[in-house]
Amino acid sequence: MNVSSRVALAGGIAVCSVALLSGTAFAHVGVQPQGEAAKGGYATVNFKVPNERDNASTVKLEVTLPADAPMASVMPQPVPGWTVVVDKAKLAKPLEVHGKKITEAPSKITWTAAGAKIGPGQFQQFPVSLGRLPENTDRLVFKALQTYDNKEIVRWIEEPKDGAPEPQTPAPVLKLSAAKDDHHGGGATTATADDKGHGAREKAAAADSSDTTARVLGVVGILVGAAGVAFGVLAGRRRSA
C-alpha cells in the first residue's frame, strides 16, 4: 500500500470514528421545556427519546423524579400507543402547597408501549406538566432508563458536571430560569406592562399632536398678521397718492 493510500485510509477511519462518537454523544434521552421553566412556577416539558439501535425498538421509558426537589403536581399528557403510570413515594419532609400539607409526591413516571414502538431512526416525545418547580436550584436532573424490545436497557443516569466532558450516558437535565413574580410565567404582569406602555404611547402621541397643532396655528397667525400689516401699508400709500 503506497503512502497516499495509507493517508486516505487513516482519514476515513478518523471521520468514521468522529461520526460514531458524535452519534453516541448527542443521541440520548433529553428534556426540554415548552416555553419557559421558571423557578417556583409550573411548566410543561418534553422527554425526547431517540432510538439508537438499528435492530431493536424502544418499548419502555422510566424517568425518576429528583428526590431532593419533590413536586406535588406531575401530570403526563396521553401519548397514543403508550400507557403511563406515575408512582408516588412518602416524603421525609412534607410539602405545603396552597395551604395544604403534602406527605407524598410523584417519584417515577413509566411509559410502556401498548401497540406503538420507537423504531430505528425514530424518536418520540413524552410531554409532562410539572410544578411547582423548586426555587433553590438552577436545574433538575432526571435519571432515565430506556428499554428495547431485545431486553437491552440503557441507563441514562450520569449527572453532567459543569466544565467536564459530557458523560457517556448523561441523565436528562432541565435548566430553570429566574423566578417570576406571579409563579405562572408572568403573563398578567407582562400584559399590565404592555397596557401601561400603550397608554403612555397614546399620551405621548396626543401631546405631540397638540404641540403640532399649536405650532401650525402659530405659523398661520403670524402669516395672517404679516398679511394685515402689508395690507395696511399698501392702503396708506394709496391714500397718500
Buried (B, 14 or more C-beta within 10 A) or exposed (E): EEEEEEEEEEEEEEEEEEEEEEEEEEEBBBBEBEEEBBBBBBBBBBBBBBBBBEEBBBBBBBBBBBEEBBBBEBBBEEBEEBEBEBEBEEBEEBBEBEEEEBEEBBBBBBBEBEEBBBBEEEBBBBBBBBBBBBBEEEBBBBBBBBBBBEEEEBEBBBEBEEEEEEBEBBBBEBEBBEBBEBBBBBEEEEEEEEEEEEEEEEEEEEEEEEEEEEEEEEEEEEEEEEEEEEEEEEEEEEEEE
